[in-house]
Amino acid sequence: MLSIEFFRRLLALAQRLLRRYRTRKQLLTLCEHELKDIGISRSDALLEATKPFWRA
């Protein structure tokens, strides 16, 4: 029988992957000035945004 802890961990993993996906897609909406503020280039943002959500 699967424990409650298993489902908690599974939910936490799903939340982490969704947050990673959303954060990467938000990089695409930033202007050059905002990217400079966080210290990355447009090409860095594109590279990060195109990674699969399961890759850290």
GROMACS elastic network, one bead per residue, 0.5 to 0.9 nm:
[ bonds ]
;  ai    aj funct       b0    kb
    2     5     6  0.82599   500
    2     6     6  0.65494   500
    2     7     6  0.79155   500
    3     6     6  0.53515   500
    3     7     6  0.69528   500
    3     8     6  0.89338   500
    4     7     6  0.52474   500
    4     8     6  0.62412   500
    4     9     6  0.87149   500
    5     9     6  0.61723   500
    5    10     6  0.85246   500
    6     9     6  0.52223   500
    6    10     6  0.61588   500
    6    11     6  0.86497   500
    7    11     6  0.60435   500
    7    12     6  0.84808   500
    8    11     6  0.51444   500
    8    12     6  0.61404   500
    8    13     6  0.86187   500
    9    12     6  0.50034   500
    9    13     6  0.61401   500
    9    14     6  0.86273   500
   10    13     6  0.51236   500
   10    14     6  0.62673   500
   10    15     6  0.86779   500
   11    14     6  0.50810   500
   11    15     6  0.61653   500
   11    16     6  0.85909   500
   12    15     6  0.51023   500
   12    16     6  0.61318   500
   12    17     6  0.86687   500
   13    16     6  0.50746   500
   13    17     6  0.61967   500
   13    18     6  0.85987   500
   14    17     6  0.52149   500
   14    18     6  0.61664   500
   14    19     6  0.85851   500
   15    18     6  0.51532   500
   15    19     6  0.60864   500
   15    20     6  0.85695   500
   16    19     6  0.51399   500
   16    20     6  0.61624   500
   16    21     6  0.86565   500
   17    20     6  0.50604   500
   17    21     6  0.61786   500
   17    22     6  0.86723   500
   17    53     6  0.60118   500
   17    54     6  0.64527   500
   18    21     6  0.50617   500
   18    22     6  0.61677   500
   18    23     6  0.85198   500
   18    53     6  0.75702   500
   19    22     6  0.51922   500
   19    23     6  0.60069   500
   19    24     6  0.85285   500
   19    53     6  0.90000   500
   20    23     6  0.52082   500
   20    24     6  0.61544   500
   20    25     6  0.86558   500
   20    53     6  0.62010   500
   20    54     6  0.83604   500
   20    56     6  0.82638   500
   21    24     6  0.53417   500
   21    25     6  0.63278   500
   21    26     6  0.87346   500
   21    49     6  0.80983   500
   21    51     6  0.88800   500
   21    52     6  0.78996   500
   21    53     6  0.51536   500
   21    54     6  0.85317   500
   22    25     6  0.51587   500
   22    26     6  0.61560   500
   22    27     6  0.88561   500
   22    53     6  0.89550   500
   23    26     6  0.50742   500
   23    27     6  0.65975   500
   23    49     6  0.82673   500
   24    27     6  0.53402   500
   24    28     6  0.73788   500
   24    45     6  0.78909   500
   24    46     6  0.87750   500
   24    48     6  0.63363   500
   24    50     6  0.77715   500
   24    51     6  0.81846   500
   24    53     6  0.83947   500
   25    28     6  0.55513   500
   25    29     6  0.74136   500
   25    48     6  0.88305   500
   25    49     6  0.55737   500
   25    50     6  0.83033   500
   26    29     6  0.53108   500
   26    30     6  0.70081   500
   26    49     6  0.81453   500
   27    30     6  0.55309   500
   27    31     6  0.89017   500
   27    35     6  0.80189   500
   27    42     6  0.88845   500
   27    45     6  0.58116   500
   27    46     6  0.77334   500
   27    48     6  0.81594   500
   27    49     6  0.66116   500
   28    31     6  0.82697   500
   28    42     6  0.83926   500
   28    45     6  0.66661   500
   28    46     6  0.68281   500
   28    49     6  0.68853   500
   30    33     6  0.79449   500
   30    34     6  0.57495   500
   30    35     6  0.62209   500
   30    42     6  0.89135   500
   30    45     6  0.89317   500
   31    34     6  0.53196   500
   31    35     6  0.62760   500
   31    36     6  0.86665   500
   31    42     6  0.86154   500
   32    35     6  0.51012   500
   32    36     6  0.61221   500
   32    37     6  0.86182   500
   32    41     6  0.76736   500
   32    42     6  0.69924   500
   33    36     6  0.50995   500
   33    37     6  0.62569   500
   33    38     6  0.89449   500
   34    38     6  0.65684   500
   34    39     6  0.86648   500
   35    38     6  0.53096   500
   35    39     6  0.61505   500
   35    40     6  0.54209   500
   35    41     6  0.61596   500
   35    42     6  0.70035   500
   35    45     6  0.79186   500
   36    40     6  0.58057   500
   36    41     6  0.66575   500
   36    42     6  0.88474   500
   37    40     6  0.78770   500
   40    43     6  0.81443   500
   40    44     6  0.59212   500
   40    45     6  0.67129   500
   41    44     6  0.50665   500
   41    45     6  0.62628   500
   41    46     6  0.86600   500
   42    45     6  0.50303   500
   42    46     6  0.61783   500
   42    47     6  0.85751   500
   43    46     6  0.50360   500
   43    47     6  0.60704   500
   43    48     6  0.85665   500
   44    47     6  0.50728   500
   44    48     6  0.61466   500
   44    49     6  0.84882   500
   45    48     6  0.51689   500
   45    49     6  0.59395   500
   45    50     6  0.85721   500
   46    49     6  0.50477   500
   46    50     6  0.61443   500
   46    51     6  0.88293   500
   47    50     6  0.54874   500
   47    51     6  0.67345   500
   48    51     6  0.55143   500
   48    52     6  0.89477   500
   49    52     6  0.82130   500
   50    53     6  0.87164   500
   51    54     6  0.82198   500
   51    55     6  0.65948   500
   51    56     6  0.84714   500
   52    55     6  0.55998   500
   52    56     6  0.85962   500
   53    56     6  0.75243   500
